[in-house]
């Protein structure tokens, strides 16, 4: 445990570091425009290093799937690395790696995002590959069958065959019951197994269109050359109709209270999971909730750690996290009891800390420290071409304001103690929540 002097010194050092770093940060300059086919383009020139990152953000995630065909968005994250009309199988990664670059992708409930990071001399290669797979992907039996196996194996390794592997999916299913947020991006192996080539082709044609995509190019490039390249590669694709969208703006705030005990044959230690339905990413309260999370759970000086782990020694670890989505979010707390203590004791201690912040709020020192940490993170997140590209695309997609990349920190700094107390009540005062007790089982 940090003593009072060391804790104070850490805060002062953090503040000093933030001031020093912030003095060096300049507004991030970018240009953006819409192409006739509907694709939104964001360009950020930065000649500090001979590197370029390209990001293509498709506005399709697991929420857009048929409940009887879950996992399609994530499946395409894999299939998009197969072949196109002009790129043979296994060649996409070879083209990028031989050029000295890297490639990857990820899927969430709201989005599927692909990126390349390449030497600046290879930006045209990255844009050509992205344009190829946007409308010229080969959705055929070879690629589909290969990726069926890959996705099923990923599910086994990340969910089915690991301790506590089902808690996240189970939590989602209760918090977002009867909503397209009720299943995770990994989806169901049975749904992927049952799907036909025709269904995959339909999904591709519905969502992998220029009008459903945002392209960001960030780094060391010539604007005129890149614009001409984008127009040559992506311009010929026609504008498609708006894809089908679920009614996620009607996600209910109320859920039924759930308590469930799970006997997990793969678990070695008991573990507690508590979930609350949270807010959307663009909700004005998201900044106060972020700061509240830092106060409650970040580091050994946080409230949950100091009280439950350090002082009471009821748990060996307690964490609180938020996941914001476009229309609703999820806040969850995880606790691991120490030897001789029960999950019930951990839950009661957590509830006591939540009640304390709802009733008594937080101190000026706690709030200032959380702001210092956030400011340092804000500065650190603006390093690297890929990080900046991701931020630019997210501000445009979820806030409809790309320029927020230069002003969002002000919203954190304006948060008051009263805001923290209010959002704590908004999150945790609900009687409806989901609680799982995971217990080791011998089968």
Secondary structure, DSSP 8 states (H G I E B T S, - for coil): ---HHHHHHHHHHHHHHHHHHHTT------EEEE-TTS-EEEEEE-TTSSEEEEEEEES--GGGS-TTSTTHHHHHHHHTTS-BSSS-TT-HHHHHHHTT-EEEEEE-SS-EEEEEEEEGGGHHHHHHHHHHHHH-B---HHHHHHHHHHHHHHHIIIIITSTTTTHHHHHHHHHTTTSTTSS-TT--HHHHHH--HHHHHHHHHHH-SGGGEEEEEEES--HHHHHHHHHHHHTTS----------GGG--S----EEEEEEETT-SS-EEEEEEEE-BTT-TTHHHHHHHHHHHHSSTTSHHIIIIIIIS--EEEEEEEEEEBSS-EEEEEEEEE-TT--HHHHHHHHHHHHHHHHHH---HHHHHHHHHHHHHHHHHTT-SHHHHHHHHHHHHHHHS-GGGGGTHHHHHHT--HHHHHHHHHHHH--S--EEEEEEE---
